[in-house]
Amino acid sequence: MEMLEQAGVIAPKVGAVVDEVLRRHIRREDIIWPTLLALVSGRPAFFLGPPGVDKTGVIQALVRREGAVFYDALMPTIVSVEQLLVESTSIEEKPTEDGGRLIRTRDTLGRAAMAHIVFADEIWKAEARVLQVLLDLAKGGEVRHEGRLVRTPLLAFLCASNELPDPEGNLGAIWSRMTIRVKVEPLDRAGKKALVEARLRRYRQEAAGEKPTSPVQLTLEEVELLRQARPFVEVPEEIVETVLDILQELVDDESSDFSWAWSDDRRFGH
């Protein structure tokens, strides 16, 4: 199929983007590949990890190479839905027939409402009303504003926290939507050494006046092509059976609770 052939041409560029990001963000494949998977599949992704493991930096580096609009915020600092969605508010005056004036406000949407990628950090600490909007974004990229549904250009909804929510509590609905779940660990000793070496090398290059090479760019059109081609990729039955076997083993392992991985059918077929 022509679409798959076109997607195949883009694949090496995706690999080149990953290689470039890894030169600065050492050993962060655990963030890069899930983010790309979320972009291509449209499924929300959750990253569990402590502050300082470079979650935001890696995602920003990927976004810069795609020309995408990126919105990220610490959710505890977002105290209202308007702060999450509204870029500006204007006041309009209109004369009425009785000689008075009708005053109304008009919001211009922006921020998370106009972003291709949304990254909600410390998501479980969001206000209840804000959390409802985040759930709408995670479900499909529509938000309700002034009594109407507004379609956003969202391609990927990403979020992170250093803790897990109570799946039986009021956060269970949005937690169940996180079909891509990744635990991000701090770098080990070897990783930290590689990070120091990479940063030192970069500082020396900057001090010597060396200009960095032009980064590989992945356009939004190419991302959209990958999304359109994805349903036509043939997945051998053996792979499906292997994945189901792994899930079955996890569910049957009484030492850990992986019942959620099997009980939610939204995880299958994506």
Buried (B, 14 or more C-beta within 10 A) or exposed (E): EEBEEBBEEBEEBBEBBBEBBBEBBBBBEBBBEBBBBBBBBBBBBBBBBEEEBBBBBBBBBBBEBBBBBBBBBEBBEBEEBBBBBBEEEEEEEEEEEEEEEEEEEEBEBBBBBBBBBBBBBBBBBBBEEBBBBBBBBBEEBBBEBEEEEBEBEBBBBBBBBBEEBEEEEEBEBBBBBBBBBBEBEEBEEEBEEBBEEBEEEBEEEEEEEEEEEEEBEBBBEBBEBBBBBBEEEEEEEEEEEEEEEEBEEBBEEEEEEBEBBBEEEEBEEE
